[in-house]
Amino acid sequence: MMNFEVMRRLVAEAETGTKGMPTAQAALAHWEHDDGTLKHLRYSANAIYTYKQAGVTRILRLTHAGDRSIEHIRAELDFIQYLVSRGIPAMPALPSRSGERVVTLDRWTRFYAAAFELAQGDLYLEVETLSLEQMSAWGRTMAALHLAAQDYQPVIPERRPQWGEVVETLEAWLPTEDELARKALAQMQAWLCSLPTTAEDYGLIHWDLCADNLGWDGEGYHIFDFDDAAYFWYA
């Protein structure tokens, strides 16, 4: 989750309307866009906006530098680009005017901005409303992504986190006096260390392939929001 004070200020900017949002407007200036089309969409781990480019709706994402490094974001976008090249329906990042896919924005704090194609179809699905066909397609989509990931070799030096780094983060969140929870985490970590890490078992996954991060177009899913991608087991 984004730092609350950072989120509060971005929300306050959004409340001023389309003519406001100076931080998001400064970020959007790095991409081709139709004037007056920027709108705020949601705030969670990132600040998400929509805008139009030649009449086509796009996504603008602001990530606070305190939450993600630029190296992690570059590695995320490299993985997405690879998946797209393999026919996986992931939403690619769009190059800025300068050709970069990640732009550093120094305003009242530092953000990393990226723009994406918008997933087609129904977004932010509710699991309770999915049909059997949609549930099955969800599983097939994940399987296709994992099969493609088995051959992924990053072409940039940056990489996404390993599972152990995620566990270290969990450990840091636990109160020191919560011995029971720490013992359970240690047992889980020992079990995970015993699992095989061959290319068929282990690789870069989406990590958050929930209904919130899928768009359903009536025939299949479009995948977005790869910012939690990490190396883990496929199943």
N, C-alpha and C positions, 0 to 999 in steps of 0.2 A: 504494500500500500504506500502511495506517495506520502511524503512528509505532510502532516496536517496543515502547517502554516503555509507551505508552498501551495497546497491545494486550495486553501481558503482564499489566498490572494488571487489565484487564477479564476476561481468561481466569482469573486467580487468583480474582476475585470469583465467576465462574461455577462454579468447582470447589467452592464452599461449598454448592451446591445451590439449590433453588427459594427457600428462605428467605433466601439471600444475594443477590448481584447488586444491591447498593444503588444503584449508578449507574443501571442499567437500570430498577430499580423506581421510582426517582425520576422517570425520564422517562415511564414507563408511567402514572404517577399523573395525567398530563395528559390521558389518554384513558379513555373508558369501557372497562372490562375485567372479566373474571371473576377473582376473587381466586385466587391460587395456581396460575395457569396459565402464568406466564412461564417460557420455556425458552430457553437460548442455542442458536443454530443454527450460525453460522459467523462467522469473522473474516477480513477481507481489507482492502479499501479502507474498509469500514465494519464496525461490529459489528452483526450481525443476530440478532434474537430472534423467537420466535413467542409469541403469547398468544391467548387466546380472549375474544371479546366475544359474550355471549348464545349461547355454544356454538359460535360460528363462529371458525375460526382466522384470525388476522391476523398481519401482520409489523410489528415495531418495528425501526427503523434508527437507530443512533447514528453520527453523523459528527463526527470531531474537527475543531475549528475551525481547526487548523493545516493541514488537508487541503482543505477547501472553505469558501468564504464563505457566509454566509446568503443573500446576494444570488444567488449561483449556484444554491443549492438552491431558492429561490423560483422562479427562472426555469425550473429543471428541472420543478418540479411544475406550473407554468403550461402548459408544453408537453405534459405528460402529460394534463392536463385537457382541452386542446384536442383531442388525438388521440382521447380517449374520446368527445368530442362529435361527432367525425367517424366514429365506428363502428370505430375501430382498437382491437383487444383489448389495451389497455395497462392496467396495474394502477394505479388512481387512489390518490392520497393521501387519508387520512381526516381530517376536521377534529377538532381536539382539543376538550376541554370548553369552551375559550374561543372556538372557531371558527377558530383559527389552524391552518395545516397544517404549520408549522415552529415548534418550540418551542426556545428557548435554555435550555440546562441548564448552570449554573455549579456544579460540584462541586469536585473536586480539579484539574480543568481544564475547559475549555469544550467542550461538545458541542452539536450541533444535532440534535434528535430529530424523526423523522417516522414516521407509521404508514401502512400500505398494505393494501389487499386482497391476499389470497394468490392467486397464479396457480393455476388449476385444472389437474388432470392430473399427468402425470409431470414431475418437475423435475430439473434438473442432468443433462441428457441427455448421453450419450456419442455423439460423432459417428460412431464406428465401428459403432454399432448401429442407426443411422437407416435406414429403408427409403427406396426411391426416392420414394414418396409423401410421406414426411416431409421429404425434401430439397427436393422441388418446392414443398411448402407453405411451407417456410422462405423460399425465394426470393419467392414470392407475398406473404408477410407483409411482407418488406422493401420490395417494390415498392409495396404499398398504403400503408405508412408514409411512403415518400418522396413519393408522389403527394399525400397529405394535407398533408405538410410544405410543399409548394410554396405553399400559401395561408396559411401560418401567419404571423400578425402578433401579436407579444407585446402583452398588455394591461397589463403592468406595466413599470416602467422598467428593472428588472434584465434582464440578458441572459446567455446562455451564451457560453463562449469562442469566438473565431474560430480558424480553423486556424493562423494565424500565431502566436497565443499558445501553441498546443501545440508548434509547432516551436521557439519560444524556450525552452520547458521542456526539450525534447530537447537543444538546444544547451547549456543550462546543465549538463546531466548529463554531457556529453562532457568527458573530460580535455583540458586545454589543449594538451598535447603530442601528442594524437592527431590529427595533421594530415590523415591520410587520411580518417578518419571525418568530420571537419569539412568537408573538401572535398566529400565525397559528399552531406552534408546541404545544403550551399550549392547544389549542382547540383540537388538535389531541390526546394529552395525556389524556385529560379529557374524550374524547369519548372512548378511549381504556380502561380506568379504569371502564367504565360502562358495559363492555362486560363480559359474564360469563366465568369462568375459571374452569369448570368441566373437568374431564378426557376426555370426548367426544369432548370438544371444544378446549382444550388448552394443549400443551405439547411441547416436544423437536422436533424441525423441522430442516431440512437441512439449510434453510434460503437463500440458493443461488443455488437452483436447476434449473439452466439455462442450455442452450444447451452446454455451455463450459464445464460443469461438468458431462456430460453423454457420455457413449460409446455405440454406436448402433451396434449390431452384426447381424442385419438382422431379428431378431425375437423379441428382447427386448433390454432394456437399462441396462447398468451397471453404478452404481453411485459412484462418487468419490468427493474429495475435500469438506470434512465436517467441515473445520476449522472455518466457520462462524455459526455453529449450535448454536441455542439459543432457549429459551422457548418463544413461541408465539402461536397465534391462528392458527388452521389448515386451516381456510379459513376466 
